[in-house]
Amino acid sequence: MAYGELARVAKAYFDGGKLSLLLPGSDESIPKSLGKALLLGLSLAAGALPRGGSLSLIKAGDAWQIRAEGTTLRWHDHMVQGLGDAALPPEPQAAIA
């Protein structure tokens, strides 16, 4: 899967909503399973921002990170079950405005 395809799908999914989407530019190829996982992660993060905000997809080396920023950030336990202990910080943190 080309990263450009992931970006196109993500932009179409969030177009016209309360969220802005910040995606890095890249022409690399990523595994299809990673592309699906990133889209799922963006969708879950969007659900945690009921009043809108921004979602960023960040690549640092071989790792990918999804950053959710807004005035209200609400994670529900059922949203992150199965993502592992590192999915959320150990202590609640204020959403970045």
Secondary structure, DSSP 8 states (H G I E B T S, - for coil): -BHHHHHHHHHHHHTTSSEEEE------B--HHHHHHHHHHHHHHHHT-TT-EEEEEEEETTEEEEEEESS-----HHHHTTS-GGGS-SS------
